[in-house]
């Protein structure tokens, strides 16, 4: 397995992977709701800034995971990034998430970042276990923030300080 920075050509594998991950019902978007095209993502990856990073996990020329770290241009928030992570269902539990986070931390330290933050659905126990293993701590609960499967779900705010 290789972890690397995404390039524009990855968009054509990355869009279907993102949509596959969203079928898990552990993400903000419902299955089929995201309308991003490969061409749109290709442009976004071409215009990447120093404030953000997209990493991919690749196995035998197939993308198996991704990590988006999105920074803000606001001067008071330049020390932090917000993270979204996704792993192909049959590849979960094989260390891809861990490796993506290790690569993110290396990049974050090189860029003098201080804070990595994310939200996670409270019932996504596997993701929470990964985040805690990587040093993230729960900062708060956003109660009833998501309507999923005909009921409300809580989101946890988590962060890691470097």
N, C-alpha and C positions, 0 to 999 in steps of 0.2 A: 504494500500500500504506500502511496506517495501523497503527501500533503503539499499543496502548492497554491500560489496566488492564481486566481481565476484570470483567464484571458478572454477577449471578446468571442473567440470561436467556441468557447465552452457554453455559450448561451443556448445552443441548440440541444445540448444534453441537460443543461441546468434547469430550464423551464419545465420539462417533463418530470424531472426529479423533484422539484419544488411542489408541483401539483400532486405527485405521488405521496409525498410526505403529508400534505394537507388532507389526504384521504384518511389519515389516522385519527382525525377529530381532536388532535392535541394542539392545533395551531389556530391562529386568529381567523383565517379565512376558512370558510366551509369548502368541502370538496366541490370543485368546479367553479367556485366563485371568482378566483383570480383570473384576470383577463390579460395579464402580461404576456406579450409574444416574445419569441426568441429574438426577433429584430429589435424590439424595445430594450430587452436586457443586454443585447450586444452593444447597443449605443451607450447604455449606462456603464457597462464595463469598460468601454473605450474612453469614457469621460471620467474615469475614477480619479478621486482626489487623494491627497495625502491624509485627509481626515478620516477616510473610510477604507475598508479592506474587505475583499471577498476571497475566501479560501475554499478550496475544494479538496475532497479526498478522492483519489483515483486508484482504481485497481484494474489492471489489464486494459487500459484505455477506456474504462467505463467510470463515470462519476458515481460515487456511492454516498457522498455526503457533502454538505456545504456549511459555511459559517459566514454570515454577513455581520460586519462590525461597522456601524454607522455613526460617524461623528457629526457634530454640529459646528457650523461656522461661527456661532455666538462665542465671543471671547471668553466669557465666564464659564463656558461648558467645554472648552477645547481640551480639557484634561480627561475627558471621558468618552466612551463609546457605548452604544446600545447594541446588543447581540441578538441575532436570530440564528438558530442551529437546526439542521435537519439531516437525518440519516435514513437511507433506504431501509425499509422494514426488515428485509432479510439480512441486513448488515449490522443491525443494532446489537450492542453488547460485544462487539469485536475490537473495541479500542479506537474507533474512528473519531468519536466525540472527544475523547481524551487527547488524541493527537491534534485535532483541530484547535482545541483550547490551548495546548502547549505552543503551537505555532502562533496563535493570536497573542499570547502573553509575550512571546519573544518580540513580535512586531510592536506591541504596546510599550514595552520597555525601551525599545529603540527610538520610539517616538515620544518619549517622556510622558506617557499617559499615566494617570493615577487611579482611574476608576473604570471598571467594566460592569455594565448593568444589563439586566434582562428581566422579562416577566415569564412566568410559566403557570400553566393551569395546575391548580392544587391537586387534582387527581392524577397528574402525570408523574407517578412515583419514580419511574425509571430515570426521567430527565432530572428530577430533583436530586436523586441519588448521585447522578453524574456531576451536577453543579456543586453539590456539597463536597464531593470528592475533590473537585478542582478548587475548593477554597471559597466558594460563594456562600453568603449568609443571607437569610431571609430578613428583609427590612420592614416588610409590611404586607398586608393582605388587602387586595382590592375586591371587596365583597360583591357577589352577584354581578360581576362585570361582563360576563360572557353568557349568551343564551345558546345552549348546545344540547342536542338530544332532548328537546322539550323541557329543559330545566335550566336554572341558573348555575353558573360555576364561578368559583373564586379564582383569581389570579394572585400569585405571590410575586412581590417585588424582591429581587435578589441582586446582590452586588458583591464585587470583590475589589478590594483596594490593593494596589500594587506598592 
